[in-house]
Amino acid sequence: MTEKQLLELLASMSAEEKAAQISQIPLSMCAGGFAEPTGPMVEQQLTPEQVVLCGSLICDQMPDAEKFAGIVRDMTERHPHHIPPILMRDVIHGCRTVYPIPLALGCTFEESLAEEMGAISAEEAVACGYHATFAPMVDVVRDPRWGRVMESPGESPALCGQMGAAMVRGLRKGGVAACAKHFAGYGLCGSGLDYAPGDVSRTEMYNTYLPPFKEALDEGCEMVMPAFMMVDRIPCICNPWLLKEVLRNQWHSDAMAISDYDDIRQLMYHGIAGDKREAARLALSAGADMDMMSFAYLRHVPELLEDGSISMEQLDEACLRVLRLKNKLGLFENPVWCVDNARQEETCTRQAHRSSALEAALRSCVLMKNDGVLPLKPGMKVALEGSHADSRNLLGSWSLDGLAQEVQTLRESFAADGRITLTDTEEADVILFAAGEEQEESGEGTSKANPVFPEEQLQQLRQLQATGKPVVLILFCGRPLILTDVLPCTNALMNAWFPGTMGADALRMLLMGDRNPSGHLSMTFPRSVGQIPIHHDQLTTSRLYNGGAPYSLRYLDEDLSPLFPFGFGLSYTSFALSGAKVQQPLSEEEPAVVTVDVSNTGSLPGETVVQLYARWKDIPVVQPKKRLAAWARVALEAGETKTVTLKIFKKRLDLYDQQGNARALQGKCRLTLGFDSTTAAEVLCLDC
């Protein structure tokens, strides 16, 4: 449709039709047809005629292309204006083919993998009949007590922005609409407790939590989802500053703003809305375009319009964004994207998709300790112990369409390999201990006051250590765990995170040395709970650490440094940097260009991630100690040296005031290059 035709369609719709168009309901409500009210309709006191008018369905059932197509066709035909519904689903880190969790994918520092995941996820989503997904999550995360850190690329605004934008590119390539969430600052929930209130200044919002959303939107992200969070003590779902001033006026974005699940109704729990009617008024007036699953818009918008509590202009603005999104996706011409379950099955089980997920898993696992026991040698006798040795639950949270029966266990993968002999601990040369969190222990609503390695498993680990044989811990987790008591019990530690459908094969290949580990941590691992939140880009303070002297920055009972810093990752080989140079200065139009020589100084081929951190010198504003500004993944043969080019864009160095304006900064910027956030193998000064 043309814009003129969309406006004509909008003008022809009744208030009830518009209110329904900006409402999302569960697909299961339509599964029984529209001849008479079904159980869910009766529960919500809705008629089939009202349900047919709804603008979006959230897919709360396992995918069935033919069934979904029938529902979409039926709703479209029954709608007075033949407006199709848009089907949305949580396709977070893969569809049927599940990739490593996003926090693990962030450890690749490779945007092309995020883009490829988005494209393949979209291809499978289209085959299932989905039109849009609630991804990527680009929340900057600093608190591992919060279970939803697993959905984010990590603690760096730059990394979150780049990986999020890359996933948007991939989803758009596959024709699926993306939704950047949670807008904004959701990771600041107090004490890492999901849904708990947090507090943040606008200056911090502009400098840390908003930039990844801007990058995703600049890449063409079609939707944003306001957070279960508040800014200036106003919940994001009804926050005019966030949804109007920032999103519309400053960023000039026309992305559709869709609420999180039942978030509008929950304004009643905040105490700022006396009933659902008032909640609907607050949210729509603030700029929330679509109501997910609270039924507040569907029930109350027409009466709010009738008594003047909202204007037709406000309703039309929201409804038009929904119609524009459908038009962009081509739903008016082709509302049904797949009508064939056989095609769905073929698409979702393609070997090329599994190969891509395997590559992502290979690059996301992080080798965190190795005293030389790895890689394993052919002919070894190996004991495979632990809760995850025979588990198929390697997908991680938010893998709704992934199937555990399609996941190989570690034991199955090693048994099929044949180069080592699996045996018991008494006869083994090496013990592999596969343990950690269960996949249900991370994700939404899974906060932990003590994100530690499970005590029962720690006791098992100590018993294995007591055998005197080398012990390799294969760690499964959806968040950084406190491993202070674990490390002394291991000879090597491979962090698998939750590696997805192809995780077992990836781990076998890495442990056997078929591939060299190359992941680098996307989030800091603390020494103790008391250090949380701890991250590489903490703000400076007036009281610097002074060797433990009184009245300086210190703990009486703990070191200040992390157990493992952001960007950390070991390899079976070694690397060195030299000869760093600034080849091109920074300008408003062009990035600064830095080159550095990277050498593989070991005896095996491998990959690493060169990281560049920046900090302004002598400027009148408090800033982080260092910020990730650029990075590059490089593959090198043994003894090989390559010159790597890193580009530093102005947005990576900008500091913003509380109005969102970039400060006019001039002078010198200190650049450090290394293989994690604590090393400074090369130091440069950039004149700005």
WOZI-V789384 format. One record per residue. N is the residue number from 0. D_LAST is the distance of its C-alpha to the last C-alpha in Angstrom with 2 decimals. Layout:
N|D_LAST  N|D_LAST
//
This chain:
0|47.85  1|46.14  2|44.37  3|47.46  4|49.74  5|47.74  6|48.04  7|51.74  8|52.16  9|50.45  10|52.73  11|55.79  12|55.10  13|56.80  14|55.07  15|56.50  16|55.13  17|51.63  18|51.75  19|52.83  20|50.17  21|47.41  22|49.25  23|49.00  24|52.11  25|53.12  26|54.44  27|57.37  28|58.59  29|59.34  30|60.73  31|64.31  32|64.33  33|64.91  34|68.67  35|68.80  36|66.53  37|65.49  38|65.01  39|61.28  40|62.01  41|64.86  42|62.73  43|60.16  44|62.96  45|61.73  46|63.88  47|63.31  48|62.69  49|59.74  50|58.29  51|58.48  52|56.22  53|53.32  54|50.04  55|48.93  56|50.51  57|48.89  58|50.40  59|51.96  60|54.30  61|54.04  62|53.31  63|56.31  64|55.36  65|58.84  66|59.26  67|55.86  68|56.61  69|59.91  70|58.39  71|55.75  72|58.44  73|60.81  74|58.31  75|57.17  76|60.76  77|61.83  78|58.94  79|60.22  80|57.32  81|56.95  82|53.42  83|52.61  84|51.09  85|47.79  86|48.21  87|45.45  88|45.27  89|43.05  90|41.92  91|39.22  92|38.95  93|41.52  94|44.79  95|47.88  96|45.74  97|43.75  98|40.43  99|38.99  100|37.96  101|34.42  102|33.26  103|34.57  104|33.08  105|29.64  106|30.41  107|30.37  108|26.64  109|27.94  110|27.47  111|30.14  112|32.72  113|31.98  114|32.32  115|35.53  116|36.89  117|36.30  118|38.06  119|41.01  120|41.31  121|41.49  122|44.08  123|46.26  124|45.70  125|46.88  126|49.92  127|50.72  128|50.42  129|47.25  130|45.04  131|42.10  132|40.72  133|39.09  134|36.10  135|33.36  136|32.83  137|29.12  138|29.58  139|27.18  140|29.75  141|29.75  142|33.49  143|35.90  144|38.84  145|38.09  146|39.95  147|37.79  148|34.85  149|36.60  150|35.68  151|31.90  152|29.51  153|28.34  154|26.23  155|22.72  156|21.56  157|19.74  158|22.95  159|25.18  160|23.36  161|23.38  162|26.93  163|28.18  164|26.91  165|28.49  166|31.77  167|31.73  168|31.46  169|34.40  170|36.53  171|36.00  172|36.93  173|40.16  174|40.75  175|40.50  176|38.63  177|36.01  178|35.46  179|32.31  180|33.51  181|33.68  182|31.79  183|30.32  184|30.08  185|33.44  186|32.42  187|32.46  188|36.26  189|37.60  190|38.60  191|37.94  192|41.05  193|41.03  194|41.46  195|41.01  196|38.92  197|35.45  198|33.13  199|29.47  200|27.32  201|25.72  202|22.30  203|23.05  204|24.44  205|21.36  206|19.05  207|21.56  208|24.73  209|24.10  210|21.26  211|23.74  212|26.18  213|23.77  214|23.14  215|26.91  216|27.71  217|25.26  218|27.13  219|30.36  220|31.79  221|34.96  222|35.58  223|34.19  224|36.32  225|35.89  226|36.07  227|38.95  228|36.71  229|36.09  230|33.18  231|34.04  232|37.50  233|38.04  234|38.66  235|36.21  236|39.12  237|39.81  238|36.43  239|35.70  240|32.14  241|31.33  242|33.53  243|33.28  244|30.26  245|27.73  246|29.49  247|31.03  248|29.29  249|25.59  250|25.60  251|28.51  252|30.13  253|33.85  254|34.25  255|37.56  256|37.45  257|40.23  258|41.38  259|41.75  260|45.34  261|47.51  262|44.51  263|45.80  264|49.13  265|47.46  266|46.26  267|49.81  268|49.10  269|46.12  270|48.69  271|46.91  272|49.36  273|53.09  274|53.98  275|52.67  276|53.17  277|50.79  278|48.30  279|48.40  280|47.83  281|44.81  282|43.11  283|43.88  284|42.92  285|39.52  286|38.80  287|40.19  288|41.65  289|43.85  290|45.93  291|46.34  292|49.74  293|50.46  294|52.66  295|51.58  296|50.57  297|53.62  298|55.99  299|54.63  300|52.45  301|55.52  302|57.01  303|53.70  304|53.57  305|57.20  306|56.93  307|53.69  308|51.47  309|49.12  310|48.94  311|49.68  312|46.25  313|44.67  314|46.99  315|46.44  316|42.65  317|42.96  318|45.76  319|44.05  320|41.06  321|43.61  322|45.39  323|42.23  324|41.34  325|44.86  326|44.67  327|41.38  328|43.10  329|46.14  330|48.51  331|50.59  332|51.59  333|51.67  334|51.71  335|53.17  336|50.93  337|53.38  338|57.13  339|57.98  340|57.92  341|58.55  342|55.38  343|53.51  344|54.85  345|54.09  346|50.50  347|49.79  348|51.28  349|49.77  350|49.18  351|45.87  352|44.62  353|45.84  354|44.22  355|40.85  356|41.37  357|42.39  358|39.21  359|37.12  360|39.26  361|38.94  362|35.15  363|34.96  364|37.29  365|35.64  366|37.37  367|36.83  368|39.40  369|41.52  370|43.68  371|44.88  372|47.36  373|45.34  374|45.71  375|49.41  376|51.79  377|54.46  378|57.87  379|56.66  380|58.60  381|56.28  382|57.07  383|55.16  384|55.36  385|53.78  386|53.72  387|51.53  388|53.45  389|55.68  390|53.58  391|52.56  392|50.34  393|47.11  394|45.56  395|43.90  396|43.96  397|43.49  398|45.21  399|47.77  400|49.05  401|48.86  402|52.24  403|52.89  404|55.78  405|53.41  406|51.52  407|52.77  408|53.16  409|51.84  410|55.42  411|56.26  412|53.28  413|54.08  414|57.79  415|57.18  416|55.03  417|57.94  418|56.11  419|56.58  420|59.59  421|59.23  422|61.52  423|62.07  424|60.34  425|63.28  426|63.10  427|59.34  428|57.12  429|54.02  430|53.74  431|51.28  432|50.92  433|49.54  434|48.89  435|46.61  436|46.34  437|48.43  438|46.56  439|48.02  440|46.29  441|42.87  442|41.88  443|42.63  444|44.74  445|44.55  446|42.81  447|43.72  448|43.75  449|43.85  450|42.10  451|43.92  452|45.68  453|49.21  454|51.60  455|54.44  456|52.30  457|51.01  458|54.68  459|55.36  460|52.43  461|53.86  462|57.25  463|55.86  464|54.04  465|57.38  466|58.87  467|56.91  468|55.57  469|51.90  470|50.52  471|47.68  472|46.40  473|45.41  474|43.63  475|43.80  476|41.76  477|39.87  478|37.63  479|36.44  480|39.58  481|40.05  482|41.38  483|41.72  484|45.50  485|45.38  486|43.38  487|46.04  488|48.61  489|46.91  490|46.38  491|43.88  492|42.14  493|41.14  494|39.49  495|40.89  496|39.77  497|42.04  498|41.68  499|43.64  500|46.56  501|45.97  502|44.87  503|47.94  504|47.71  505|44.00  506|44.74  507|47.70  508|45.69  509|42.95  510|45.52  511|47.56  512|44.61  513|44.91  514|41.22  515|38.71  516|37.05  517|33.38  518|32.46  519|29.71  520|30.08  521|28.44  522|29.52  523|30.00  524|33.61  525|34.58  526|37.13  527|39.04  528|39.30  529|38.24  530|34.67  531|34.20  532|31.70  533|29.57  534|26.40  535|23.37  536|20.88  537|22.90  538|21.43  539|21.30  540|24.26  541|25.39  542|28.18  543|26.87  544|29.34  545|31.27  546|33.72  547|35.96  548|36.38  549|37.76  550|35.50  551|32.51  552|31.03  553|33.88  554|36.90  555|40.30  556|41.43  557|38.50  558|35.51  559|32.02  560|30.88  561|31.72  562|34.57  563|32.38  564|28.61  565|26.69  566|26.15  567|29.16  568|31.68  569|34.11  570|35.64  571|38.84  572|36.77  573|33.78  574|30.30  575|27.81  576|24.23  577|23.22  578|21.12  579|17.73  580|15.22  581|11.88  582|13.55  583|11.10  584|7.35  585|6.27  586|7.69  587|10.14  588|12.91  589|12.18  590|11.18  591|9.49  592|12.66  593|13.87  594|17.48  595|19.86  596|23.60  597|25.81  598|29.38  599|32.48  600|34.18  601|37.20  602|40.38  603|39.87  604|37.72  605|35.20  606|32.02  607|29.07  608|25.79  609|22.62  610|20.24  611|16.52  612|15.45  613|12.19  614|11.80  615|9.45  616|10.63  617|12.48  618|12.09  619|15.39  620|16.27  621|18.07  622|16.53  623|17.94  624|18.27  625|16.64  626|16.37  627|17.42  628|14.68  629|16.57  630|19.94  631|22.48  632|26.24  633|27.81  634|31.53  635|32.82  636|36.29  637|37.46  638|35.97  639|33.59  640|29.96  641|27.49  642|23.94  643|22.03  644|19.04  645|16.71  646|14.50  647|11.80  648|12.00  649|9.94  650|13.11  651|12.95  652|9.95  653|11.12  654|13.40  655|16.36  656|18.80  657|22.56  658|22.87  659|20.54  660|17.85  661|14.19  662|12.88  663|10.59  664|7.86  665|5.36  666|5.25  667|5.76  668|7.07  669|10.55  670|12.07  671|15.87  672|18.21  673|21.87  674|24.87  675|24.73  676|22.65  677|24.13  678|23.73  679|20.96  680|22.35  681|19.11  682|16.06  683|12.73  684|9.50  685|6.26  686|3.79  687|0.00
//
